[in-house]
Amino acid sequence: MSRFGDLLGGKKPSAAPAPEPVVEEVFITPEEEVLTEASPLEEMNKNELETYGRELGVELDRRHSRKKLISEIKEVLDNS
């Protein structure tokens, strides 16, 4: 049958099975976790500051500057 006939439904192409996606798992060792918790506030980025603030019970707004976020966390730590 011609290519045109194949397109009309004369012969169906066989579909090859799709390969399974590769999933890489990231494992954090306890030593790495301790290092991230012990790092000073000035070395943290905004995402880390927000996460740390949530652990303290403070909801920070990442639209503010890093200095403002650090001052809010220090204020909470001083009041505790």
C-alpha positions as CSV (number, residue, x, y, z in Angstrom):
1,M,0.0,0.0,0.0
2,S,1.2,3.5,-0.7
3,R,2.1,6.1,2.0
4,F,-1.3,7.8,1.3
5,G,-3.1,4.6,2.0
6,D,-1.2,4.1,5.2
7,L,-2.3,7.6,6.4
8,L,-5.9,6.8,5.7
9,G,-5.8,3.8,7.9
10,G,-4.7,0.9,5.8
11,K,-1.8,0.0,8.0
12,K,-1.2,1.2,11.5
13,P,2.3,1.9,12.6
14,S,3.5,0.0,15.6
15,A,4.2,2.3,18.6
16,A,7.5,1.7,20.4
17,P,7.2,1.7,24.2
18,A,8.2,4.9,25.7
19,P,11.3,4.8,27.9
20,E,10.8,5.2,31.6
21,P,11.9,8.6,33.0
22,V,15.1,8.6,35.0
23,V,14.5,9.7,38.6
24,E,17.4,10.8,40.7
25,E,17.0,10.8,44.4
26,V,18.8,13.3,46.6
27,F,19.8,12.1,50.0
28,I,20.8,14.5,52.7
29,T,23.1,13.1,55.3
30,P,22.7,14.1,58.9
31,E,26.0,16.0,58.7
32,E,24.8,18.1,55.8
33,E,21.6,18.9,57.7
34,V,23.5,20.1,60.8
35,L,25.7,22.3,58.6
36,T,22.7,24.0,57.1
37,E,21.1,24.6,60.5
38,A,24.3,26.0,62.0
39,S,25.1,28.4,59.2
40,P,24.9,32.1,60.2
41,L,21.9,34.2,59.0
42,E,24.1,36.5,56.9
43,E,25.2,33.6,54.7
44,M,21.7,32.3,54.1
45,N,19.7,33.2,50.9
46,K,16.1,34.4,51.0
47,N,14.7,30.9,50.6
48,E,16.8,29.6,53.5
49,L,15.8,32.5,55.6
50,E,12.1,32.0,54.9
51,T,12.4,28.3,55.8
52,Y,14.3,29.1,59.0
53,G,11.7,31.7,59.9
54,R,8.9,29.2,59.4
55,E,10.7,26.8,61.8
56,L,10.6,29.7,64.4
57,G,6.9,30.3,63.7
58,V,7.4,33.5,61.7
59,E,6.0,34.0,58.2
60,L,8.5,36.1,56.2
61,D,7.8,37.9,52.9
62,R,10.5,37.2,50.4
63,R,9.7,40.4,48.5
64,H,11.5,42.3,51.3
65,S,15.3,42.6,51.2
66,R,17.6,40.1,52.8
67,K,18.6,42.6,55.5
68,K,15.0,43.1,56.4
69,L,14.4,39.4,56.7
70,I,17.5,38.9,58.8
71,S,16.4,41.7,61.1
72,E,12.9,40.2,61.5
73,I,14.5,36.8,62.5
74,K,16.9,38.4,64.9
75,E,14.0,40.3,66.5
76,V,12.1,37.0,67.0
77,L,15.3,35.3,68.4
78,D,15.9,38.2,70.8
79,N,12.3,38.1,72.1
80,S,12.5,34.3,72.7
